[in-house]
Amino acid sequence: MVRGVTTRVFIDGVPHEAEAAKVSVFDRGFLYGDSVFETLRTYGGRPFALPEHMARLERSAEAVCIALPAPCADVSAEVESAIVATGNPESYVRVIVTRGSGPLGLDTGFEAHPLRVVIVGPLSPPPAEAYERGIGVVTYRTQRVAEATEAAGTKVGNYLVAVLAMRNARAAGASEALIVDGAGNVVEGATSNVFVVRGGRLCTPPVEAGILPGITRSFLLRVAAELGLEVELRPVPVGDLASADEVFVSSSIRELLPVVRVDGRAVGVGSPGPVTLRLYRGFREKVREVMGLSE
Ligand SMILES: Cc1ncc(COP(=O)(O)O)c(C=O)c1O
């Protein structure tokens, strides 16, 4: 494989070429989505917010009673060395911990040996056009799989609702789906957090709404505070999208993406707005600062 664009998979710490990486069909992650995971990226070749991602992994695992197979510090060290060993200029990293293999059936009363997998691949962020012109999204009414369970707000492997929501998005020529809960509030994206700007004020659903507390979301909230932006953490009724001046989504890989169409209707003037652009610039600058990058 060409150095610089390699995907490598580390299963319980053992490196494999992507095609050769295999796990058992009896693994609970495969059978039931009985797993937790994290997705992160590098800047300047080093992982961004690794302690925050590891802390969330630990919280997710605890919520669904999966024992992390190694201390967080060891998993962090493994992620760092996996990135270096893979050798891409910038990497996408996924860390997965499953409950391990067991007998068929939902009973968790077996001696579990959780499995850990680290996938490191080349980072492929959205094209520049997505940032310059913005993206379209669709709304998707549903109850989250994990809603009202211990797993609410955690990053568990079962993403079927998000997968179905993204099918709708793709069919409509959109790039993300915004999940609308039973109460008619926009909760988050299929794989992102959502922000709305009205009258210069930034608004995003609170953690209590059952969202995944995004690492990018909290970083952006810090940046917003530093920029002196007014921020409101409150439920966002789906109707607020139509009357919003600006909407954007955030995630580790996409950072901050302006949303210019919701269900085919333009948001604001139909192009990325000034608050979104200001925050995006602030975000990039802050990342460079915390990662000690010069340009
Ligand atoms: C459901 C959901 N919400 C929010 C996010 C954004 O989280 P982060 O900023 O930590 O990547 C993700 C990321 O994959 C997600 O899957």
The ligand as an SDF file (V2000), in Angstrom:
LIG
                    3D

 16 16  0  0  0  0  0  0  0  0999 V2000
  -25.2660   11.4810   17.0610 C   0  0  0  0  0  0  0  0  0  0  0  0
  -24.0690   12.3590   17.0260 C   0  0  0  0  0  0  0  0  0  0  0  0
  -24.1600   13.6060   17.5530 N   0  0  0  0  0  0  0  0  0  0  0  0
  -23.0960   14.4480   17.5340 C   0  0  0  0  0  0  0  0  0  0  0  0
  -21.8850   14.0600   16.9730 C   0  0  0  0  0  0  0  0  0  0  0  0
  -20.7140   15.0240   16.9700 C   0  0  0  0  0  0  0  0  0  0  0  0
  -19.8290   14.6560   18.0040 O   0  0  0  0  0  0  0  0  0  0  0  0
  -18.2800   15.0820   17.9630 P   0  0  0  0  0  0  0  0  0  0  0  0
  -18.2390   16.5630   17.8130 O   0  0  0  0  0  0  0  0  0  0  0  0
  -17.7750   14.6220   19.2830 O   0  0  0  0  0  0  0  0  0  0  0  0
  -17.6770   14.3800   16.8060 O   0  0  0  0  0  0  0  0  0  0  0  0
  -21.7530   12.7750   16.4390 C   0  0  0  0  0  0  0  0  0  0  0  0
  -20.4680   12.3720   15.8540 C   0  0  0  0  0  0  0  0  0  0  0  0
  -20.3340   11.3480   15.2680 O   0  0  0  0  0  0  0  0  0  0  0  0
  -22.8600   11.9060   16.4670 C   0  0  0  0  0  0  0  0  0  0  0  0
  -22.7850   10.6720   15.9570 O   0  0  0  0  0  0  0  0  0  0  0  0
  1  2  1  0
  2  3  1  0
  2 15  2  0
  3  4  2  0
  4  5  1  0
  5  6  1  0
  5 12  2  0
  6  7  1  0
  7  8  1  0
  8  9  2  0
  8 10  1  0
  8 11  1  0
 12 13  1  0
 12 15  1  0
 13 14  2  0
 15 16  1  0
M  END
$$$$
